[in-house]
Amino acid sequence: MSRREAAERWKSAVEGEAKLRSRTSLGIAVIVIVSGLIGSIELRYGIGAVLLLGVLFQFSLERMRETFRVAAESSRQRLGWEEEAISTEELLARLNRFLDQR
């Protein structure tokens, strides 16, 4: 993997994680609506749907977050950058500057 590819991968991971935060509330709303519709038939089915869909949603969120974390970490190591406590906006700005130079 070249340094440019590593920077692009890191940028994609950061942007994907930001999108994931906004889509979490959408996923929760869908779970509540679907479970409410199922619960209108019978309450215990609605409760079961909330539990089942909630566990599946939590599992998928954890997998995506771990994928983004691993991609960002491997890209950071490839670029040889030290780990710093900077904001997402600053990191994206640094990555964009790096990509514009190349």
N, C-alpha and C positions, 0 to 999 in steps of 0.2 A: 504494500500500500504506500503510495507516495504521500508526501507531506500535504499536498493540496487535497488529495482524497480524504486524508485524516481530518483536515480542517472542515471539509464539507460534511463529513460524517458527524463530527462534533456539533456543527451548526444545526444539522438536521435533528440530532438527538435533543438539543436544547429547545428547538422550536416544537418538536413533537411532545416534549414534556409539558410545555406551556399550553399546547392545545388539549392535552389530556386533562388538565385541571378544569378547563371550561366544559369539557364533554362529560365530566363526572356528574355534574348536576343534571345534565340531560339524561344520562343513563339512570340516575336515581328516579327522575320523574317518570320515565318509561316503565320502570319496575313498579312504581306505585300505581300507575294507571292500569297496567295489565293485571296486576294483582287485585286491584279494585274491581275490574270487570269480572275476573274469575271469582272473587269473593262475593259478588252479587248473586252468583249461583248458589254457592254454599260457603259459609264463613271459613270452615277448616281448609277448604281448597285454596282460598285466598291467602290464608296464613302460610300454608305450605308453599304457595307460589312465591310469596315474599321471601321466605327462607331460602328456597332453592335458587331463585334468580339473584338474590343478594349474594349468596356464596359464589355463584358463577361469575358475577360481576366483580366481586372482590378479587377472585383468582385472576381474572383477566387484567385487572388494573395492576396487580402486583407483578405479573409477568411483563407487562409493557414497561412499567417503571424500572424493573431490573434490566430489561433490554436496553433502555435509554441510558441507564447508569453505566453498564458495561461498555456500550459504544462510546460514551463520553470519556470514560477512563482510559480505554485503549487508544483513543485518538489523542488524548492529552499526553500519554506516554510516548506515542509515536512522534509527536511534535516536540517533545522534550521540554514542555512548559512545566513550571512549578505549580503546585496546587495552591491557589489563592482564594481568599474569601471575597469574591467580587460578585456584584449583582449580575443577573442574567443579561440586562441591557449592555453593561460594560463588556461582558464576555462576547456577546454577539457583535458589538462594535469592533473589538479586537480581532475576532475571526473574520469579519468583513474586510478590515484593513489588510489582514494577512492574505486573504483571497484576492483582493484587488492588486496587491503587489505582484502576484505570480501570474 
